[in-house]
Each structure stands twice: as C-alpha cells, then as structure tokens.
Amino acid sequence: NKAGRRWSGLGQLSLVEHALCPLDAGASLVENLVHQSAYFFVDKNHRMQQATARIVSPSGLSATDEFYLWGLLALTFAQPQADANLFATPHYCLRQLGVIDQHARRGGKQYQDFAKAIERLSQVTYLNDRFYDPVRAEHRKVSFGFLSYSLPLDPESHRAWRIAWDPIFFDIVRAAGGSFRFDLATYKELDPATRRLFLLLSKIFARRAKSPRFDLTHLAVDVLGFSSSIATWDLKRKVWRCILRLAELDIITAPDQERLFVKKNRGQYSLTFERGGYFARKRPAPEARTMDETTVHEPLRLLGFDEGGIGWLVKTFSMPMLREWTDIALAAKERFTPAFFKKSPQAWLVDNLKSAAAGRRTPPDW
C-alpha cells in the first residue's frame, strides 16, 4: 500500500515465520544451510497436531529478508492482471515499500541490499510435512521455492527486474493472500523478532481477545527465531523485551512480568497475551486494491510519455504485451542510443504495440 497503512500478506504465517534461520540479537545474517522448525495447528477433528517445516538456504537469510518477501508479494498482487511474474525496476519497488523516496540515487546501497536479499530468497527451498493448502482445503506434504529472478548486469540500467514466483508457492499465496492484513507502518518500526510476534498476535487478536497459552521456548525459538542454544533465562529476557515494545504501542495490555511467565517446571515457562486498545481503533475494511501506479509507469516516463499517454497505454494494451515492448524499447535506447528511433521512442513503441496487438509483429531477434 503506497500510503503505508495496511498491507496484504499471507494468510498462513508459518510460511514466513519458519522460513527464517534462528537469529542471535546481534547477528545480521545467519549462514545456516538447513533449519528445522515446528508449529502447532488444529486439524478437522479439532485435535492438536504438530507440523514440521524444513528450510534449505545455502546462503543463509537476513533478518530483514522477510520484509522484501512480503513486499514483493504485495506489489505483485496489487498490479492489474497480476500473474506469477513481477516486472519492476528496483526504484519502483523500494519507493512503493517506503525504503527510498523518488529522489534517491539509483544504484545506491539500498539497491545493493535489495539485490542481495532477492538472491538469498531465490535459493530457499521450503519443505513441510503438514502444510495447509487453501486451494484444496486440506493439509498436504509440500516442497517449493520462493522465487527466481533475472536482473540486468548494468546497475545504471533502467530496464525492469523480473521476479518469477514458484508456481506452487504462488497458487497458495493467491488463494490465501487477502485473508490477512496488517499495519505496515507499525511493522516497519519493530525489530525482526518483535515483528514476528506482532504478526502472530495480529492474526490471533483478529478473532479473540486472549491468546492461547504459549510455551516460552517454542515461542522464542520456533516463532520469534532466536537460537535454540540460548539459555532459558536469556530467552525469557529477549521475549520480555519484545513484549514491552508491543505494550508501548498498546498492541497488548501492559503485563506484569512475574504474573505473565507461569513456571511449569524447572526451566519451563508458559505465557498468554491479552489484546490491547490498538485493535479497538476503527480501521478501514479490508478490500482488494491496486496501486495508483503500475510497474510500467516509470519505464514509460523514461521513454518520454506523459501521464495521459501512460494512462491510455495501460487501458489500451494488455499488461504482458505492454511491459514486454516497453522493455524492448528501453533495450533499444540503451544499446543503440536514441538515434535508433526514426521519429521518437514514443512513436516507435506505439507503432509496435498496435502491430503486435494485431498479430503482425513479434519481438526483434536482437
């Protein structure tokens, strides 16, 4: 959402929560080739079951990679005629997600961090022995990746990056993507572990005022992402820090530490949360929406089109055809200089689009 208020995401949080390697508080990147995690769910017979997720990540994952995963999915589904491919410049993606403004320099550090995050996410393989498939409305054994990519080599290129989603992953997200929405502005204010607790409680507090009782170790390790090698007393301290931050924002009611952590056995604690006033505030009803600006707006401006011309092109031609020929026009401009166009880039593009729409032209062999 360009306004940064509400953001459509995955209905099944385990997809992202458990696809992240355990993080120590000071670690920015964890190179953990295989990570296994678990979470609980209630089956159709109302019995508690446990699902195991295994993540293979050759390059590890950064604590901020989930932000880009959620963000790219949101941008994909916000486009007209959305499909399993997102063609967009990094400037467009980072601007829409609030990482940069329109004046940020191309090729800066944010671009490099974005490209590295995409590279890490592209190597992830996710396996789950009881994953809920919303398309078939049943738990299934699954394995999928997140995405593939194709980027121009020249960091100064204005051509779009291509993000291609794994087909199984994309179908699952498309079926469940509109069922969970959260406040992006609040999410961005939080550290990675508190973000995950915020997402979990947002899902729970949408239906009930009090959370289920969580085992401290399960919550800290399997949900929030802290390392299982951390001592219980330190896990308790780290979780308490997340709780205090959410209490500051009134997402949960301010708890008393001694009463919150209920001791079950030596080194074993459980805890529950109560919904805060944050969720009582009036919020816009969730509804499907598209971005005010599509991914082709920026490339078309670079070719010399004004807003009226861009609007006409978006309404007249299919998005796949428009983005393909816009990319071809930019490639011609970068390879052959503007002298390649007899009249202008705009006239060249419109002529090719009309001919392609009529079936009289295909992309050039160069």
C-alpha positions in Angstrom: 0.0 0.0 0.0 1.6 3.3 -1.1 0.2 5.1 1.9 1.9 2.6 4.1 -1.2 1.9 6.2 -2.3 -1.7 5.6 -0.6 -4.4 3.7 -2.0 -7.6 2.3 0.1 -10.6 3.1 0.0 -14.4 3.6 -2.9 -15.9 5.4 -0.7 -18.7 6.8 2.1 -17.1 8.9 4.1 -20.2 9.3 5.3 -19.7 5.7 7.5 -16.8 6.6 7.9 -17.3 10.4 9.5 -20.7 10.0 11.5 -19.9 6.8 13.9 -17.8 8.7 17.0 -19.1 10.4 17.4 -18.6 14.2 18.9 -15.2 14.9 21.0 -14.0 17.8 20.3 -10.4 18.8 23.5 -9.1 17.2 23.5 -11.2 14.0 22.6 -9.6 10.7 23.0 -12.8 8.6 22.9 -16.4 9.5 24.5 -18.9 7.2 22.7 -22.0 8.3 22.3 -24.4 5.4 19.4 -26.4 6.8 17.0 -25.2 9.5 14.1 -27.2 11.0 11.2 -25.7 12.9 7.8 -26.7 14.2 4.4 -25.2 14.9 1.0 -26.4 16.1 -2.4 -26.4 14.4 -5.9 -27.9 15.0 -7.0 -30.5 12.4 -10.5 -31.0 11.0 -11.3 -33.3 14.0 -10.3 -30.5 16.4 -7.2 -32.3 17.6 -3.9 -30.5 18.1 -1.3 -31.5 15.6 2.3 -30.5 15.0 3.8 -29.6 11.6 7.5 -29.6 10.8 9.0 -27.2 8.4 12.5 -27.7 7.0 14.3 -24.9 5.2 17.3 -25.3 3.0 19.0 -21.9 2.5 22.6 -22.2 1.0 23.3 -18.5 1.5 21.5 -18.1 4.8 18.9 -15.4 5.4 19.0 -11.9 6.8 16.5 -10.9 9.5 15.1 -8.3 7.0 14.6 -10.7 4.1 11.0 -11.4 5.1 10.2 -7.7 4.6 11.2 -8.0 0.9 9.4 -11.3 0.5 6.1 -9.8 1.9 6.6 -6.6 0.0 7.2 -8.1 -3.4 4.2 -10.4 -3.0 2.1 -7.4 -2.1 3.3 -5.4 -5.1 2.7 -8.4 -7.4 -1.0 -8.8 -6.3 -1.6 -5.1 -6.5 -0.8 -5.0 -10.2 -3.6 -5.1 -12.8 -3.8 -8.6 -14.4 -1.5 -10.0 -11.7 0.3 -13.2 -12.6 3.3 -15.2 -11.3 5.8 -12.6 -12.7 6.6 -9.2 -11.4 8.4 -6.9 -13.8 9.5 -3.8 -12.0 12.5 -1.6 -11.5 14.2 -1.6 -8.1 13.4 2.1 -7.8 9.7 1.3 -8.1 9.8 -1.5 -5.6 11.8 0.3 -3.0 9.8 3.5 -3.4 6.4 1.7 -3.0 7.7 -0.1 0.1 8.9 3.2 1.7 12.6 2.2 1.7 13.5 5.2 -0.5 11.8 8.3 -1.9 11.6 9.4 -5.5 14.9 11.4 -5.2 17.1 8.5 -4.0 20.2 7.9 -6.2 20.0 4.9 -8.5 22.4 2.1 -7.7 22.9 3.1 -4.0 23.3 0.9 -1.0 19.5 0.2 -0.8 19.6 -1.2 -4.3 22.6 -3.5 -3.4 20.9 -4.7 -0.2 17.7 -5.4 -2.2 19.5 -7.4 -4.9 21.3 -9.5 -2.2 18.0 -10.2 -0.4 16.5 -11.4 -3.7 19.5 -13.6 -4.3 19.2 -15.2 -0.9 15.5 -15.7 -1.2 15.8 -17.3 -4.6 18.0 -20.1 -3.1 15.5 -21.1 -0.4 13.7 -24.5 -0.6 10.8 -24.9 1.9 9.5 -28.3 2.9 6.6 -29.0 5.2 5.0 -32.4 6.2 1.6 -30.9 7.1 1.2 -27.7 5.2 -2.4 -26.3 4.9 -3.2 -25.9 1.2 -6.0 -23.4 0.9 -6.7 -24.4 -2.7 -7.6 -27.9 -1.8 -8.6 -27.1 1.8 -6.5 -29.9 3.3 -3.1 -30.4 4.9 -0.6 -31.8 2.5 3.1 -32.6 2.2 4.8 -29.9 0.2 8.1 -28.6 -1.2 8.6 -25.4 -3.0 10.9 -22.4 -3.5 10.0 -18.8 -3.2 11.2 -17.1 -6.4 13.6 -16.9 -9.4 15.0 -13.7 -10.8 16.6 -12.1 -13.9 18.3 -8.7 -13.4 20.3 -6.5 -15.8 24.1 -6.6 -15.3 24.5 -2.8 -15.6 23.5 -1.2 -12.2 22.6 2.0 -14.1 20.1 0.3 -16.4 16.5 1.5 -16.3 15.2 -1.8 -17.5 12.9 -3.8 -15.2 13.9 -6.6 -13.0 12.0 -9.9 -13.4 10.8 -11.8 -10.3 9.2 -15.1 -11.2 7.3 -16.8 -8.3 7.4 -20.6 -7.8 4.1 -21.9 -9.2 3.1 -23.9 -6.1 4.0 -21.1 -3.7 2.2 -18.5 -5.9 -1.0 -20.5 -6.1 -1.0 -20.9 -2.3 -0.5 -17.2 -1.7 -3.0 -16.2 -4.3 -5.7 -18.3 -2.6 -4.9 -17.0 0.9 -3.2 -13.7 0.3 -6.2 -11.5 1.0 -7.1 -13.1 4.3 -4.6 -11.4 6.5 -3.8 -7.7 6.6 -1.6 -5.7 9.0 -0.3 -2.2 9.7 2.9 -1.8 7.6 3.9 1.5 9.3 3.9 -0.2 12.7 5.6 -3.3 11.4 8.5 -1.3 10.0 9.1 0.3 13.4 9.8 -3.0 15.1 12.9 -5.2 15.2 12.7 -8.6 13.5 11.7 -10.7 16.5 9.0 -8.2 17.6 7.7 -8.1 14.0 7.1 -11.8 14.1 5.3 -11.6 17.5 3.2 -8.7 16.1 2.2 -10.7 13.1 1.3 -13.7 15.1 -0.8 -11.7 17.6 -2.5 -9.7 14.8 -3.8 -12.9 13.4 -5.0 -14.2 16.8 -6.4 -10.9 18.0 -8.5 -10.5 14.9 -10.7 -13.4 16.3 -10.3 -13.4 20.0 -9.3 -11.1 22.9 -6.8 -13.5 24.6 -4.1 -15.6 23.0 -3.6 -19.4 23.6 -1.1 -20.3 26.2 2.4 -20.5 24.6 5.4 -22.5 25.8 8.2 -19.9 26.2 10.9 -22.0 24.4 8.6 -22.8 21.5 7.5 -19.2 21.1 11.1 -17.8 21.4 12.8 -20.4 19.1 10.2 -21.7 16.6 8.2 -18.4 16.2 10.4 -15.5 17.0 13.6 -17.0 15.6 16.0 -17.0 18.5 18.7 -19.7 18.6 17.9 -22.9 20.5 21.3 -22.7 22.0 20.4 -19.7 24.1 19.7 -20.4 27.8 16.2 -20.2 29.0 16.8 -17.2 31.3 18.2 -15.3 28.3 15.3 -16.3 26.0 12.9 -15.1 28.7 14.7 -11.7 28.7 14.7 -11.4 24.9 11.0 -12.3 24.7 10.2 -9.8 27.5 11.9 -7.1 25.5 9.6 -7.8 22.6 6.6 -7.8 24.9 7.5 -4.4 26.4 7.7 -2.9 22.9 4.3 -4.2 21.9 2.9 -3.0 25.2 4.2 0.5 24.4 2.2 0.5 21.2 -0.9 -0.8 23.1 -0.9 -3.9 20.9 -1.1 -6.0 24.1 -2.2 -4.9 27.6 0.7 -3.9 29.8 1.7 -7.2 31.6 3.3 -7.8 35.0 6.4 -9.9 34.3 6.0 -12.1 37.4 2.4 -12.9 36.6 2.9 -13.2 32.8 5.6 -16.0 32.9 4.0 -19.0 34.6 6.5 -21.6 35.8 5.6 -25.2 34.9 8.8 -27.0 35.7 12.4 -26.1 36.2 13.4 -24.0 33.1 9.9 -24.3 31.6 7.5 -21.3 31.4 4.3 -20.6 29.6 2.6 -17.2 28.9 -0.5 -15.7 27.4 -1.3 -12.3 25.9 -4.4 -10.0 26.1 -5.5 -7.8 23.3 -4.7 -4.1 23.7 -6.5 -1.0 22.7 -4.6 -0.9 19.4 -7.1 -3.3 17.8 -10.1 -1.4 19.1 -9.3 1.6 16.9 -11.5 2.0 13.8 -9.7 0.7 10.7 -10.7 0.7 7.0 -12.5 -2.5 6.0 -10.1 -4.8 4.1 -10.7 -4.6 0.4 -8.9 -5.5 -2.8 -7.0 -2.6 -4.3 -4.5 -1.9 -7.0 -1.5 0.5 -6.9 -2.1 4.0 -8.1 1.0 3.5 -10.3 1.8 0.3 -12.1 5.2 -1.2 -12.7 5.3 0.2 -16.3 4.7 3.8 -15.3 8.4 4.6 -14.6 9.8 3.0 -17.7 7.3 4.7 -19.9 8.2 8.1 -18.4 11.8 7.4 -19.2 10.7 6.9 -22.8 9.1 10.3 -22.8 5.4 9.6 -22.2 3.3 12.0 -20.1 0.7 10.8 -17.5 -2.1 11.0 -20.0 -0.2 8.9 -22.6 0.7 6.3 -20.0 -2.9 6.0 -18.8 -4.0 5.5 -22.4 -1.4 2.7 -23.0 -2.4 0.9 -19.8 -6.1 0.9 -20.7 -5.5 0.0 -24.4 -3.0 -2.8 -24.3 -2.6 -5.9 -22.1 -0.1 -5.6 -19.3 2.1 -8.5 -20.5 2.4 -7.0 -24.0 2.9 -3.5 -22.7 5.7 -4.5 -20.3 7.4 -6.6 -23.0 7.5 -3.9 -25.6 8.4 -1.2 -23.1 11.4 -3.3 -22.1 12.3 -3.8 -25.8 12.1 0.0 -26.3 14.4 0.6 -23.3 16.8 -2.1 -24.6 17.0 -0.4 -28.0 17.6 3.0 -26.3 20.4 1.6 -24.2 22.1 -0.4 -26.9 21.7 1.8 -30.0 21.3 5.3 -28.5 18.2 7.4 -29.2 19.3 7.8 -32.8 17.8 4.3 -33.4 14.3 5.8 -33.4 13.3 7.5 -36.6 10.7 9.7 -35.0 10.8 9.2 -31.3 10.8 6.3 -28.7 7.1 7.0 -28.1 6.1 6.7 -31.7 8.2 3.6 -32.1 6.6 1.9 -29.1 3.0 2.8 -30.0 3.5 1.5 -33.6 5.0 -1.8 -32.4 2.2 -2.2 -29.8 -0.5 -1.7 -32.4 1.2 -4.2 -34.8 1.8 -6.7 -32.1 -1.8 -6.5 -30.9 -2.9 -7.2 -34.4 -0.6 -10.2 -34.7 1.6 -8.6 -37.3 4.8 -8.2 -35.3 7.0 -10.2 -32.9 9.9 -9.1 -30.7 13.1 -8.4 -32.8 15.8 -11.1 -32.9 18.4 -8.8 -31.4 
